[in-house]
Amino acid sequence: MDKNVIREALERHWRASDANDSDLEHDIHRQGAVLEYQQSGERIRGHDNIQASRVAQPNAKRFKVQRVVGAGDLWITESVLTYDGRPSYSVSILEILDGRVARETQYFREPFKPGASRAHLVERMG
């Protein structure tokens, strides 16, 4: 499948996630899709269960995509996911089958202060 079509579908997915448009947000998942949250050890199987689990999430959330990269059937999205005003950095690994997400694995990390020991080596990003 054309990489521009997949990129556009992923960008539409994240815009819908940010807008809390659950139907459009989950349109990208196949019926048999699997979603994994590594930090909590959760695995959710099936489009409807993935959608229901996210709809049931009580926090106010926002997404700001930093970067989308990929080719073929493997795509990665870096974003800042904000729950109730508190940012968390997120990486989503998306495996695509026939233009739709078959497996999504997400990793989350809260921001942390830079290490003083490397301050002379780094360039601040923001």
MODA-V65576 format. One record per pair of residues at least 12 apart in sequence whose ideal C-beta (glycine too) atoms are under 7 Angstrom apart, sorted by the first residue. I is the first residue (numbers start at 1). J is the second residue. D is the distance in whole Angstrom. If there is no record, write none. Layout:
i=I j=J d=D
i=I j=J d=D
This chain:
i=1 j=99 d=5
i=3 j=71 d=6
i=5 j=99 d=7
i=6 j=75 d=6
i=6 j=96 d=6
i=6 j=99 d=7
i=7 j=68 d=6
i=9 j=28 d=6
i=9 j=99 d=7
i=10 j=68 d=6
i=10 j=75 d=6
i=10 j=77 d=6
i=10 j=94 d=7
i=11 j=68 d=7
i=12 j=24 d=7
i=13 j=25 d=6
i=13 j=28 d=4
i=14 j=63 d=5
i=14 j=65 d=5
i=14 j=77 d=7
i=14 j=79 d=7
i=17 j=63 d=5
i=18 j=62 d=6
i=18 j=63 d=4
i=22 j=51 d=6
i=22 j=54 d=7
i=22 j=55 d=5
i=26 j=47 d=6
i=26 j=50 d=6
i=26 j=51 d=4
i=28 j=100 d=6
i=28 j=101 d=5
i=29 j=47 d=5
i=29 j=50 d=6
i=29 j=100 d=6
i=29 j=101 d=5
i=30 j=47 d=7
i=30 j=97 d=6
i=30 j=100 d=4
i=30 j=101 d=6
i=30 j=102 d=5
i=31 j=46 d=7
i=31 j=47 d=5
i=32 j=46 d=7
i=33 j=46 d=7
i=33 j=47 d=6
i=33 j=50 d=6
i=33 j=101 d=6
i=33 j=102 d=6
i=33 j=103 d=7
i=33 j=104 d=7
i=34 j=103 d=5
i=35 j=50 d=5
i=35 j=104 d=5
i=36 j=105 d=5
i=37 j=106 d=6
i=38 j=105 d=6
i=38 j=107 d=6
i=39 j=108 d=6
i=59 j=83 d=4
i=59 j=84 d=5
i=60 j=84 d=5
i=61 j=81 d=6
i=61 j=82 d=7
i=61 j=83 d=5
i=62 j=82 d=4
i=63 j=79 d=5
i=63 j=81 d=6
i=64 j=79 d=6
i=64 j=80 d=5
i=65 j=77 d=6
i=65 j=79 d=5
i=66 j=78 d=4
i=66 j=79 d=6
i=66 j=80 d=7
i=73 j=95 d=6
i=73 j=96 d=5
i=73 j=97 d=7
i=74 j=95 d=6
i=75 j=94 d=5
i=75 j=96 d=6
i=76 j=91 d=7
i=76 j=92 d=7
i=76 j=93 d=6
i=77 j=92 d=4
i=77 j=94 d=7
i=78 j=91 d=6
i=81 j=108 d=7
i=87 j=111 d=6
i=88 j=108 d=5
i=88 j=109 d=7
i=88 j=110 d=5
i=89 j=109 d=5
i=89 j=111 d=7
i=90 j=106 d=6
i=90 j=107 d=7
i=90 j=108 d=5
i=91 j=107 d=5
i=92 j=104 d=6
i=92 j=106 d=5
i=93 j=105 d=5
